Amino acid sequence: MKVLYAFQGTGNGHHTRAIEFLPLLKDMAEVDVWVSGGALDRTYDVSVDRRFQGLGFSFGTKGGIDWGASLRALKPRTLFRDVRSLDVRGYDLVLNDFEPLTAWAARRQGVPVVGLSHQAAVKHPSSPKPLQSDAIAARILENYAPAEVEIGFHFQRYAPEIRTPVIRRQVREATVSNTGHITVYLPAYGEQALLRVLREFPEVTWEVFSRHWTVPSTHGHVRFLPASSEGFLKSMASSAGVLCGAGFETPAEALFLKKPLFVVPMRGQFEQQCNAAALSQMGVPSVHEFGGDAVTALRQWLSNPCIVDVDYPDESQELLQQALRTFGACKPRHL
């Protein structure tokens, strides 16, 4: 059987799941890999057969999305041309991690789609939602990458079709210690916005990672480091705590590593607001803005760090078999 695995190129979670899933999947079926969104020159740790412009957002430096840069990067003609021109009829099944082009092309051409994404869990009726609803964002989330069947990933199993996070092998095998620093990943904030808050805690060593800078720099007890998967994991595994956005992968990895966690959801980003609501139910503190109000909340967190106990088993093999079995696309010898 022939399977198309398509994933969204923005964000780290989609890439992480591809790294874990594809070696297993290629033992079960013939697989091609397509990706859209993100920088077209981005390198991935998986072999990609086709890349497309797709959709994506640019981070700002004040806590939200840079809508100007995002709109300038948007190419509607290219997007609609790609959807119309994509031919997925040669595949028995599309496994889709929140990738819209192949999802809509498959719907038009009658090819079944199984969604495997965090977003599938976020929009589930049983998953936690913020007190302030966003009907437009919820509708976009619902229709962004349609699928006949969806398996979602979230911080907890809120429903039978929701699984716990896919934790990459490097994290599962990491050596965990505590050298006293706090690891920071807040890509929606610039250097000065971060320093205004972090300088309030001279007794704390902060290791701050972001794609906004390309060379290390030190400002007293605050060290800025270029984002790298290996460097960030080393810092996080040896940290006394993790301060990050309310995305999915980094908070899930911090919880798995038994690190105290504090999150700051991106402003105007519905998915992160939902994640913050879910984490709050688990006892993870958060603030809506990384400004003056964050100082008091951070001081309380630092003085009384809390480790949330989670159980995130490796279920990748099982759920891939489930996804392929749904439409009979798995080689029988592997079931």
KAQUILIN-V656768 format. One record per residue. RES is the residue in one letter. PHI is phi in radians with two decimals (none if undefined). OMEGA is omega in degrees with one decimal (* if undefined). Layout:
[[RES/PHI/OMEGA] [RES/PHI/OMEGA]]
This chain:
[[M/none/-177.5] [K/-2.00/-175.3] [V/-2.14/172.4] [L/-1.79/175.5] [Y/-1.80/-177.3] [A/-2.13/178.9] [F/-2.42/179.4] [Q/-1.32/-176.2] [G/-1.45/176.8] [T/-1.59/-179.3] [G/1.43/-176.4] [N/-1.59/-175.5] [G/-1.11/179.7] [H/-1.08/179.8] [H/-1.13/180.0] [T/-1.05/179.4] [R/-1.11/177.9] [A/-1.08/179.7] [I/-1.05/-177.7] [E/-1.39/-173.3] [F/-1.38/-167.4] [L/-1.10/176.9] [P/-1.03/178.3] [L/-1.23/-176.9] [L/-1.12/-178.1] [K/-1.26/171.6] [D/-1.52/-176.0] [M/-1.91/-174.5] [A/-2.78/170.8] [E/-1.35/-169.1] [V/-2.26/165.6] [D/-1.95/-176.4] [V/-2.18/175.9] [W/-2.12/179.5] [V/-2.45/174.0] [S/-2.40/-178.0] [G/1.48/-178.2] [G/1.34/179.9] [A/-1.16/-177.8] [L/-1.18/178.2] [D/-1.72/179.1] [R/-1.16/177.1] [T/-1.68/-179.9] [Y/-2.10/178.8] [D/-1.56/174.1] [V/-2.36/178.6] [S/-1.39/-177.3] [V/-1.89/-178.1] [D/-1.51/178.9] [R/-2.50/179.2] [R/-2.25/-178.6] [F/-2.38/179.9] [Q/-1.04/176.4] [G/1.07/-179.1] [L/-2.11/177.4] [G/-3.00/-179.6] [F/-2.24/176.9] [S/-1.80/176.5] [F/-1.24/172.2] [G/-1.58/179.1] [T/-2.15/-176.6] [K/-2.17/172.8] [G/1.78/-179.1] [G/-2.46/178.2] [I/-1.40/173.1] [D/-1.46/-174.4] [W/-1.18/177.9] [G/-1.08/179.1] [A/-1.14/-179.9] [S/-1.14/-179.8] [L/-1.21/178.2] [R/-1.15/179.8] [A/-1.43/-177.9] [L/-1.28/178.4] [K/-2.19/-174.2] [P/-1.01/-178.6] [R/-1.10/178.4] [T/-1.11/-179.5] [L/-1.07/-177.6] [F/-1.19/176.6] [R/-1.11/-179.8] [D/-1.13/180.0] [V/-1.08/-178.9] [R/-1.23/-172.9] [S/-1.57/-177.8] [L/-1.13/177.9] [D/-2.04/-179.2] [V/-1.93/-176.0] [R/-1.23/177.9] [G/-1.45/-178.5] [Y/-1.92/175.7] [D/-1.37/-174.7] [L/-2.78/171.6] [V/-1.94/169.4] [L/-1.68/-166.0] [N/-2.18/175.5] [D/-1.81/174.6] [F/1.01/178.6] [E/-1.86/-169.3] [P/-1.30/-173.3] [L/-1.11/-179.0] [T/-1.22/179.0] [A/-1.09/-178.9] [W/-1.31/176.3] [A/-1.10/179.4] [A/-1.13/178.0] [R/-1.09/-179.7] [R/-1.15/-173.0] [Q/-1.80/175.2] [G/1.30/178.0] [V/-1.68/-177.6] [P/-1.15/-179.6] [V/-2.20/169.9] [V/-1.93/178.0] [G/-1.48/177.1] [L/-2.23/-173.5] [S/-2.72/172.1] [H/-1.19/-177.4] [Q/-1.07/177.3] [A/-1.08/177.5] [A/-1.37/-178.6] [V/-1.02/-176.2] [K/-1.43/-179.9] [H/-1.09/-177.9] [P/-1.01/-177.3] [S/-1.47/-177.5] [S/-1.41/-179.8] [P/-1.07/178.1] [K/-2.26/177.7] [P/-1.20/-179.7] [L/-1.08/179.4] [Q/-1.64/-176.7] [S/-1.36/177.9] [D/-2.39/-173.1] [A/-1.09/-178.6] [I/-1.18/179.7] [A/-1.10/179.3] [A/-1.13/179.6] [R/-1.20/177.4] [I/-1.08/179.5] [L/-1.05/-177.5] [E/-1.18/-172.2] [N/-1.94/-173.3] [Y/-1.13/-178.1] [A/-2.44/-173.7] [P/-1.13/179.9] [A/-2.59/177.8] [E/-1.24/-179.8] [V/-2.32/179.9] [E/-2.29/171.2] [I/-2.06/-175.9] [G/-1.81/178.7] [F/-2.21/-179.9] [H/-2.58/-177.0] [F/-1.18/176.0] [Q/-2.48/180.0] [R/-1.53/-178.3] [Y/-1.38/179.4] [A/-2.74/-178.1] [P/-0.99/-177.9] [E/-1.54/176.9] [I/-1.89/179.2] [R/-1.83/175.1] [T/-1.35/-172.2] [P/-1.04/171.0] [V/-1.46/-178.1] [I/-1.71/-177.6] [R/-1.12/-174.3] [R/-1.01/-179.4] [Q/-1.04/178.5] [V/-1.27/180.0] [R/-1.07/-176.4] [E/-1.72/-175.9] [A/-1.18/173.8] [T/-1.47/-175.0] [V/-1.71/177.6] [S/-2.59/178.2] [N/-2.45/178.9] [T/-1.73/169.3] [G/1.76/-177.8] [H/-1.48/173.2] [I/-1.90/178.0] [T/-1.56/-174.5] [V/-2.14/172.0] [Y/-2.45/179.3] [L/-2.25/-171.9] [P/-1.16/179.5] [A/-1.51/179.2] [Y/-2.13/177.5] [G/-1.48/-174.8] [E/-1.03/-175.9] [Q/-1.18/177.9] [A/-1.09/178.4] [L/-1.21/-177.9] [L/-1.09/-178.8] [R/-1.01/179.9] [V/-1.58/-173.1] [L/-1.15/177.8] [R/-1.17/177.3] [E/-1.28/-176.7] [F/-2.22/-176.9] [P/-1.14/179.4] [E/-1.42/-176.1] [V/-1.92/171.7] [T/-1.62/-178.0] [W/-1.97/172.7] [E/-1.94/-170.7] [V/-1.85/179.9] [F/-1.92/176.2] [S/-2.91/174.2] [R/-1.41/179.0] [H/-1.23/-179.9] [W/-2.21/-173.6] [T/-1.95/178.5] [V/-2.27/179.6] [P/-1.15/173.7] [S/-2.61/-176.9] [T/-2.16/176.6] [H/-2.17/-176.6] [G/1.13/-178.3] [H/-1.62/-179.6] [V/-1.94/-179.4] [R/-1.96/178.3] [F/-1.69/-175.2] [L/-2.27/175.8] [P/-1.10/180.0] [A/-1.16/173.2] [S/-2.62/-176.4] [S/-1.06/-177.6] [E/-1.18/-178.8] [G/-1.15/-179.8] [F/-1.17/179.6] [L/-1.10/178.8] [K/-1.05/179.2] [S/-1.15/-177.6] [M/-1.12/-177.6] [A/-1.16/-178.2] [S/-1.84/-174.2] [S/-1.54/171.9] [A/-1.65/179.7] [G/3.04/-177.5] [V/-2.26/174.9] [L/-1.98/-173.0] [C/-2.67/173.8] [G/-1.22/-179.0] [A/-1.68/170.0] [G/-1.25/-177.2] [F/-1.98/-171.4] [E/-1.12/-175.3] [T/-1.10/175.4] [P/-1.03/179.7] [A/-1.10/179.5] [E/-1.17/178.0] [A/-1.09/177.8] [L/-1.11/179.9] [F/-1.07/-178.8] [L/-1.41/178.5] [K/1.09/177.9] [K/-1.81/170.5] [P/-0.98/-171.5] [L/-2.23/174.9] [F/-2.37/-175.3] [V/-2.13/176.2] [V/-2.25/-179.3] [P/-1.15/176.5] [M/-1.13/178.6] [R/-1.15/177.4] [G/1.33/-179.4] [Q/-1.91/-171.6] [F/-1.05/-179.0] [E/-1.04/179.7] [Q/-1.22/175.0] [Q/-1.12/176.9] [C/-1.13/178.8] [N/-1.08/179.6] [A/-1.10/177.8] [A/-1.12/179.1] [A/-1.14/-179.6] [L/-1.16/177.9] [S/-1.07/177.6] [Q/-1.09/179.9] [M/-1.55/179.0] [G/1.75/179.1] [V/-1.58/-179.6] [P/-1.32/179.2] [S/-2.71/170.0] [V/-2.34/-177.3] [H/-1.42/-179.6] [E/-2.35/178.2] [F/-1.62/-179.6] [G/-2.32/-176.2] [G/-1.04/-179.5] [D/-1.15/-178.4] [A/-1.22/-176.2] [V/-1.07/-179.5] [T/-1.11/-179.3] [A/-1.14/178.7] [L/-1.16/179.9] [R/-1.09/177.9] [Q/-1.15/179.7] [W/-1.12/-178.9] [L/-1.14/-179.3] [S/-1.41/-178.7] [N/-2.48/-177.6] [P/-1.16/-177.3] [C/-2.09/175.6] [I/-1.73/179.2] [V/-1.57/-178.3] [D/-1.45/178.7] [V/-2.27/176.2] [D/-2.21/-177.9] [Y/-2.07/-179.2] [P/-1.24/177.5] [D/-1.44/-178.4] [E/-1.97/-172.1] [S/-1.02/-178.7] [Q/-1.03/-177.6] [E/-1.10/-175.2] [L/-1.29/174.3] [L/-1.16/176.0] [Q/-1.07/177.5] [Q/-1.10/-179.2] [A/-1.10/-178.6] [L/-1.25/-179.9] [R/-1.13/-177.5] [T/-0.96/-180.0] [F/-2.07/174.0] [G/1.15/-175.4] [A/-1.76/-177.8] [C/-1.74/177.7] [K/-1.06/-174.3] [P/-0.98/-175.0] [R/-1.17/-179.5] [H/-1.81/-178.7] [L/-1.88/*]]
